[in-house]
């Protein structure tokens, strides 16, 4: 007698958008780094665009069809963009990290991009080598994590533009991936030295646990299964088989389960949905997407089905839960980046009614922080705030841009230096221009000093007259 496993998501099916409902004629600039290459929030999605330096193209959901070569971009990096992420608490804030060793914070106009923006709202400088990972804190406002090829983990107070925490000299090799737990108190980190580590970024000794991870030479990924408080990792075995493991952070010595996937060279991109406990595995260069349901007890994971396509994916992302079409019983939407196309893939639960199905839509994380940056860096920890998925009860849709850089400490701009001279005549011309500029700066400095001295004298006179008037009068 066979027993059928009871599950509301056992019959979930994936359906790719028709060509007329896709985004076409794109000019994606795919880097040679292990990133997802595309990110989304409920209003926009973005990916690197071809062109000089590092640029991000940004499109509205639903604005389908062909895109022109002169699409407006966010273009401020001098090197290729490696990773980027939308602020979970503000739909109009985007962070990007580049090979130029900087992290930039971009403010997106409420109508989207209508022209190319070259000046970021904030530039964060501190890494010595290229940026590898960008990750916003899940509960604290304006707290951003970055990792670099310098084997550093840095936590930033973005609103102040300051680095608050640096984890350095604790990793033996390059950081491959990093993920937060549900309340942002712990990190899971995979490294090129084939180790899997738990890290408390606010502790004096940040590494709290360490174990052997995937033993293959290629990259590995970790994501936190926040609905179960477990960690999922995917990588390669010594025999170059693609492989995954599930870990309990309370017992870090060995995985709860481990399973081989197949033999293929493409790195796996994992995506997890907390509300349904569904896990999606998309291999780079593959056409199919495997999806599973996670369980609390053994065997901990059940394969549901595969979404199949003949078009290989180069990158992929998951749209936040508040962007789902509940009338179609859509529980997950992935955006698949191909060579010149982005195709939405909708995963739905088959239901006859188009009314809101509360049993398949539990409350989801709200785009509202539970902590300020100051509270987080002072040691406080809070759980995420949740909101109903029922239409009409979500007050957060299309949240306005409220981020400012008023608290960021102003820095002197970098001087623009002349290009190397190609002839003695050009060199002589540059010397004359520089000599003239130095003379102008000397004059400007002289006048500014005179103004400062005059102001200081005026302040002293005001203080003197004020103290005289406040002196007690003698009878």
ROKE-206843 format. One record per residue (C-alpha): chain; z, y, x. Coordinates in steps of 0.2 Angstrom, whole numbers, m for minus. Layout:
BEGIN
("A",(Z,Y,X))
...
***
This chain:
BEGIN
("A",(0,0,0))
("A",(m5,17,8))
("A",(5,32,6))
("A",(m4,49,4))
("A",(4,63,13))
("A",(9,77,1))
("A",(3,94,6))
("A",(m4,110,m2))
("A",(m16,112,12))
("A",(m23,95,15))
("A",(m39,100,7))
("A",(m42,117,15))
("A",(m60,119,19))
("A",(m69,132,30))
("A",(m84,142,25))
("A",(m94,153,36))
("A",(m102,169,30))
("A",(m121,169,26))
("A",(m132,179,39))
("A",(m133,194,27))
("A",(m114,195,27))
("A",(m112,194,46))
("A",(m112,207,60))
("A",(m128,206,70))
("A",(m138,214,85))
("A",(m122,215,94))
("A",(m121,219,113))
("A",(m105,210,118))
("A",(m99,211,136))
("A",(m91,194,139))
("A",(m80,194,155))
("A",(m76,179,166))
("A",(m58,179,161))
("A",(m49,167,149))
("A",(m47,179,134))
("A",(m52,178,116))
("A",(m65,192,118))
("A",(m62,199,100))
("A",(m47,205,91))
("A",(m44,211,73))
("A",(m32,219,61))
("A",(m34,221,42))
("A",(m45,236,44))
("A",(m55,234,60))
("A",(m61,222,73))
("A",(m66,226,91))
("A",(m73,218,107))
("A",(m80,223,124))
("A",(m97,232,123))
("A",(m111,232,136))
("A",(m112,248,146))
("A",(m104,256,162))
("A",(m86,254,165))
("A",(m76,246,151))
("A",(m80,250,133))
("A",(m74,243,117))
("A",(m84,244,101))
("A",(m75,245,85))
("A",(m81,240,67))
("A",(m74,241,50))
("A",(m72,224,40))
("A",(m86,223,27))
("A",(m98,235,37))
("A",(m110,221,40))
("A",(m128,220,46))
("A",(m137,226,61))
("A",(m129,237,74))
("A",(m137,250,85))
("A",(m137,251,104))
("A",(m129,268,103))
("A",(m114,262,94))
("A",(m99,274,97))
("A",(m86,266,108))
("A",(m69,268,116))
("A",(m74,271,134))
("A",(m61,277,147))
("A",(m59,263,159))
("A",(m68,263,175))
("A",(m67,244,176))
("A",(m71,229,165))
("A",(m59,227,150))
("A",(m50,210,151))
("A",(m38,210,136))
("A",(m34,221,121))
("A",(m23,221,106))
("A",(m20,231,90))
("A",(m3,238,87))
("A",(5,227,73))
("A",(14,242,65))
("A",(0,254,66))
("A",(m18,250,61))
("A",(m25,264,71))
("A",(m17,261,88))
("A",(m26,249,101))
("A",(m20,245,118))
("A",(m33,239,132))
("A",(m31,232,149))
("A",(m44,232,163))
("A",(m48,227,181))
("A",(m45,245,185))
("A",(m26,241,185))
("A",(m22,252,170))
("A",(m17,250,152))
("A",(m24,263,140))
("A",(m17,267,122))
("A",(m31,273,110))
("A",(m29,282,94))
("A",(m42,277,81))
("A",(m48,290,68))
("A",(m44,285,51))
("A",(m62,284,46))
("A",(m66,273,61))
("A",(m77,278,76))
("A",(m90,291,73))
("A",(m92,296,91))
("A",(m88,289,108))
("A",(m70,293,114))
("A",(m67,294,132))
("A",(m49,301,133))
("A",(m35,289,129))
("A",(m19,295,121))
("A",(m9,287,134))
("A",(m13,279,151))
("A",(0,267,158))
("A",(0,264,177))
("A",(10,252,187))
("A",(1,236,190))
("A",(m6,233,208))
("A",(m20,222,202))
("A",(m31,219,187))
("A",(m23,217,170))
("A",(m23,199,162))
("A",(m14,200,146))
("A",(m9,213,133))
("A",(4,209,120))
("A",(13,220,107))
("A",(32,216,103))
("A",(33,207,86))
("A",(48,217,80))
("A",(51,233,91))
("A",(41,248,88))
("A",(29,254,102))
("A",(35,241,115))
("A",(20,234,124))
("A",(19,219,137))
("A",(7,218,150))
("A",(4,205,164))
("A",(m7,207,180))
("A",(m15,197,194))
("A",(0,204,204))
("A",(11,191,195))
("A",(21,205,187))
("A",(26,206,169))
("A",(29,224,163))
("A",(37,230,147))
("A",(32,248,142))
("A",(39,261,130))
("A",(22,267,124))
("A",(28,282,115))
("A",(36,289,131))
("A",(23,282,142))
("A",(36,274,153))
("A",(38,256,161))
("A",(56,250,156))
("A",(56,232,162))
("A",(47,224,177))
("A",(48,206,181))
("A",(42,203,198))
("A",(44,190,212))
("A",(49,176,201))
("A",(32,167,198))
("A",(24,156,211))
("A",(6,159,205))
("A",(m5,168,193))
("A",(1,171,175))
("A",(m12,162,163))
("A",(m4,166,146))
("A",(11,173,138))
("A",(18,173,120))
("A",(33,180,111))
("A",(45,170,100))
("A",(48,176,82))
("A",(60,190,85))
("A",(54,195,102))
("A",(69,189,112))
("A",(60,176,123))
("A",(43,173,131))
("A",(34,157,134))
("A",(23,158,150))
("A",(10,147,158))
("A",(6,148,176))
("A",(m8,142,188))
("A",(6,132,197))
("A",(5,121,181))
("A",(23,126,176))
("A",(29,131,158))
("A",(43,143,158))
("A",(55,151,146))
("A",(58,170,150))
("A",(71,182,144))
("A",(63,199,149))
("A",(80,208,147))
("A",(90,197,157))
("A",(95,199,175))
("A",(89,182,179))
("A",(74,181,167))
("A",(68,163,169))
("A",(79,153,158))
("A",(70,136,158))
("A",(56,128,168))
("A",(46,112,166))
("A",(30,104,171))
("A",(15,109,160))
("A",(m3,103,159))
("A",(m8,96,176))
("A",(m26,100,176))
("A",(m34,113,187))
("A",(m41,124,173))
("A",(m32,137,163))
("A",(m18,133,150))
("A",(m13,143,134))
("A",(4,144,125))
("A",(7,151,108))
("A",(24,151,98))
("A",(24,141,82))
("A",(36,154,74))
("A",(38,145,58))
("A",(46,130,67))
("A",(52,139,82))
("A",(42,128,94))
("A",(29,131,107))
("A",(12,124,107))
("A",(2,123,123))
("A",(m16,117,127))
("A",(m24,114,143))
("A",(m31,100,154))
("A",(m25,83,161))
("A",(m28,77,179))
("A",(m44,68,172))
("A",(m51,85,165))
("A",(m47,80,147))
("A",(m43,93,135))
("A",(m25,90,130))
("A",(m11,98,119))
("A",(8,97,119))
("A",(22,103,107))
("A",(38,109,114))
("A",(56,112,108))
("A",(63,127,117))
("A",(81,119,115))
("A",(75,104,125))
("A",(63,110,138))
("A",(63,94,149))
("A",(48,85,140))
("A",(37,88,125))
("A",(40,82,107))
("A",(22,76,107))
("A",(7,76,117))
("A",(m11,71,113))
("A",(m28,71,121))
("A",(m42,80,112))
("A",(m58,76,121))
("A",(m68,78,137))
("A",(m76,95,138))
("A",(m76,110,150))
("A",(m73,124,137))
("A",(m56,131,137))
("A",(m47,130,120))
("A",(m42,145,110))
("A",(m27,141,99))
("A",(m23,151,83))
("A",(m8,148,72))
("A",(m4,154,54))
("A",(15,155,50))
("A",(14,155,31))
("A",(4,139,30))
("A",(9,130,47))
("A",(m10,128,50))
("A",(m16,127,68))
("A",(m34,130,73))
("A",(m41,125,90))
("A",(m58,133,95))
("A",(m66,128,111))
("A",(m77,140,120))
("A",(m95,134,120))
("A",(m91,122,105))
("A",(m98,124,88))
("A",(m84,116,79))
("A",(m66,121,75))
("A",(m52,108,73))
("A",(m38,112,62))
("A",(m21,104,59))
("A",(m5,105,49))
("A",(11,105,58))
("A",(27,96,52))
("A",(45,96,55))
("A",(46,78,59))
("A",(36,65,69))
("A",(22,65,72))
("A",(24,84,71))
("A",(5,87,69))
("A",(m8,80,57))
("A",(m27,83,59))
("A",(m35,90,43))
("A",(m53,92,46))
("A",(m66,101,57))
("A",(m76,116,53))
("A",(m94,112,60))
("A",(m107,123,66))
("A",(m122,122,78))
("A",(m119,139,85))
("A",(m107,139,99))
("A",(m93,152,100))
("A",(m89,163,114))
("A",(m74,171,107))
("A",(m63,171,92))
("A",(m48,179,83))
("A",(m38,178,67))
("A",(m37,192,54))
("A",(m19,196,50))
("A",(m12,188,34))
("A",(m12,204,24))
("A",(m31,205,25))
("A",(m34,189,15))
("A",(m43,188,m1))
("A",(m30,180,m13))
("A",(m42,180,m27))
("A",(m53,167,m17))
("A",(m37,157,m12))
("A",(m41,162,6))
("A",(m27,157,18))
("A",(m35,160,35))
("A",(m50,170,41))
("A",(m57,168,58))
("A",(m70,180,66))
("A",(m82,170,77))
("A",(m90,179,91))
("A",(m107,172,97))
("A",(m120,180,108))
("A",(m125,194,97))
("A",(m117,190,80))
("A",(m99,190,73))
("A",(m97,178,59))
("A",(m82,178,47))
("A",(m76,160,43))
("A",(m65,159,27))
("A",(m53,145,25))
("A",(m48,142,7))
("A",(m37,131,m3))
("A",(m47,124,m18))
("A",(m40,130,m34))
("A",(m48,133,m51))
("A",(m39,149,m56))
("A",(m42,165,m48))
("A",(m24,171,m52))
("A",(m12,174,m38))
("A",(m6,157,m31))
("A",(12,161,m26))
("A",(15,143,m19))
("A",(2,145,m6))
("A",(6,163,m1))
("A",(24,164,5))
("A",(30,181,11))
("A",(22,187,27))
("A",(27,198,42))
("A",(26,216,36))
("A",(18,230,47))
("A",(35,238,49))
("A",(46,237,64))
("A",(63,231,63))
("A",(69,240,79))
("A",(65,256,89))
("A",(60,254,107))
("A",(77,262,112))
("A",(86,249,102))
("A",(76,235,110))
("A",(78,240,128))
("A",(97,243,124))
("A",(98,224,120))
("A",(97,223,101))
("A",(87,209,93))
("A",(82,208,74))
("A",(71,197,64))
("A",(54,203,57))
("A",(53,211,40))
("A",(43,202,27))
("A",(33,207,12))
("A",(25,199,m3))
("A",(7,194,m2))
("A",(5,197,m21))
("A",(m8,211,m24))
("A",(0,227,m29))
("A",(16,224,m20))
("A",(10,227,m3))
("A",(14,246,1))
("A",(8,245,19))
("A",(m11,243,17))
("A",(m21,255,27))
("A",(m6,263,36))
("A",(m9,281,42))
("A",(m10,285,60))
("A",(7,293,65))
("A",(8,289,83))
("A",(9,304,95))
("A",(11,306,114))
("A",(23,321,113))
("A",(36,311,122))
("A",(25,306,136))
("A",(29,314,153))
("A",(14,325,158))
("A",(6,320,174))
("A",(m5,330,185))
("A",(m24,326,183))
("A",(m33,317,197))
("A",(m44,329,207))
("A",(m63,326,206))
("A",(m70,323,223))
("A",(m88,326,229))
("A",(m99,311,232))
("A",(m102,306,250))
("A",(m115,317,257))
("A",(m133,310,261))
("A",(m138,323,273))
("A",(m131,336,285))
("A",(m137,350,273))
("A",(m128,342,259))
("A",(m112,340,269))
("A",(m112,358,274))
("A",(m115,363,256))
("A",(m100,353,250))
("A",(m89,360,264))
("A",(m93,378,258))
("A",(m89,373,240))
("A",(m73,366,245))
("A",(m68,380,256))
("A",(m71,392,242))
("A",(m61,381,230))
("A",(m46,381,242))
("A",(m47,400,243))
("A",(m46,401,224))
("A",(m32,389,223))
("A",(m22,400,236))
("A",(m25,415,225))
("A",(m20,406,210))
("A",(m4,399,218))
("A",(1,417,224))
("A",(m1,424,207))
("A",(9,410,199))
("A",(23,412,212))
("A",(24,431,208))
("A",(25,427,189))
("A",(39,414,192))
("A",(49,427,203))
("A",(47,440,190))
("A",(53,428,176))
("A",(68,423,186))
("A",(73,441,189))
("A",(72,445,171))
("A",(83,430,167))
("A",(96,435,179))
("A",(96,453,172))
("A",(98,446,154))
("A",(112,435,159))
("A",(121,450,168))
("A",(119,461,153))
("A",(125,447,141))
("A",(141,444,152))
("A",(145,462,152))
("A",(144,464,133))
("A",(154,449,130))
("A",(169,455,142))
("A",(185,459,132))
("A",(187,477,129))
("A",(204,485,136))
("A",(214,495,124))
***
